[in-house]
Amino acid sequence: LRNTAQAQLQLNMLDNLAEESGNPELTEELLYTKTDYFYIFEQKKEGDAAFNKLISQYREKKEYGKIDECYQNLIAIARKANNISLLEQTYEKYMVWTDSVKMLTAEDKLGALQQKYDSSLQTIQEKEDQLSAKQYIIAGLCTLAAILIAALAFLAFLVIRFILLNRKLKKIIQTITEHSEQQTGFIQSISAQMEPTLDEMSKSVAGLQITAPRQAKAIQARIDALKQFGNHIQELSLLENSLLETYEAQSFNVSSFCEKVMEQVKEDVRPDVEVTADIPKIEIKTNAEQLQRILLHLLRNAAIYTTSGKIKLEFKKKGAHICQFIVTDSGPGIPVEKQMAIFKPFTEIKDLTDGDGLGLPICSLIASKMNGTLSIDPEYKKGSRFILVLQV
């Protein structure tokens, strides 16, 4: 009808409806209607603006087919309106667009290719990074393998060396054992040969008792010392060769046992010396015979060197299976520098009539065979204190 006012009113109503709906498709359809309206009423500038806005929307979305459709629709509008200038202008723009769309398509393809290329480069870089990481891992594993091989080689060397040293040590132990057995046999042979000679000497000394009693007594003392020395040497050798063999153990009352031991040393104690015992009435399990030997030796030594004061025997429980026998005297004591040597044989050369010095070494070996230790208390200064520790 070419009613400008009525058409404008309808167009405003459509504009409001499209805005309220928020539907993009309706907004695009409205742009067609506005373009048609502007060109019909020869508002070329406004028509171009509406058409270009529509074209720009599709171009941003890269919907080139819809842009082509827009040009065809605009050509149809120009034909319908018999608007020759619009028709020519639209054809010109359409032709330009047809050429440009080819370029845009090429650019899009080039962009896609560039994107694929960039993606390929990124993938290659990631693969290279992964390969480098794997190379580092392989290098680390090779280094670790080399270290392990070197360690195994060194370990093999140590094992071979240990085997060789062990064989050598076995030969040395075997040689020492053979020599020790030979030494024991030799000592036993010498002792056996000495005993009848010493017995004959004792018989000869008996004849001197009347004519020279002092000389006879001195000679007899030396003969007895030699006999005791021979017995001690033999026993010491036997103990050294049987340290791994333990004594049989039996249970007994330690209080009754110690009372009997104390009775045996009363005659050796001087009149001015007090003998005391602190022994609880409990049961222990060890070899009573060997324990008696050690305690008798310690108590008799204490009796020899203690001229006044007291001698004390104590028993202490130090755990479920550990106990102590303690012999304390108020004698002159043993110098600190000599305390370590008293348990070792042949550390001092002296007259055999004064003792051979083998009693404590023998007692120490007996204690070892009883799963124990014999030691002297270095901190005790008022005499001597010997401590026998046993596992019972």
Buried (B, 14 or more C-beta within 10 A) or exposed (E): EEEEEEBEEEBEEBBEEBEEEEEEEBBBBBBBBBBBBBBBBEBBEBBBBBBBBBBEBBBEEEEBEBBBEBBEBBBEBBEEBEBEEBBEBBBEBBEEBEEBBEEBEEEEEEEEEEEEEEEEEEEEEEEEEEEEEEEEEEEEEEEEEEEEEEEEEEEEEEEEEEEEEEEEEEEEEEEEEEEEEEBBEEBBEEBEEBBEEBEEBBEEBEEBEEEEEEEBEEBBEBBBBBBBBBBBBBBBBBBBBEEEEEBEBEEBBBBEBBEEBBEEBEEBBEEEBEBEBEBEEEEBEBBBEBBBBBBBBBBBBBBBBBEEBBBBBBBBBEEEEEBBBBBBBBBEBBEEEEBEBBBEBEEEEEEBEEBBBBBBBBBBBBBBBBBBBBBBEEEBEEBBBBBBBBBB
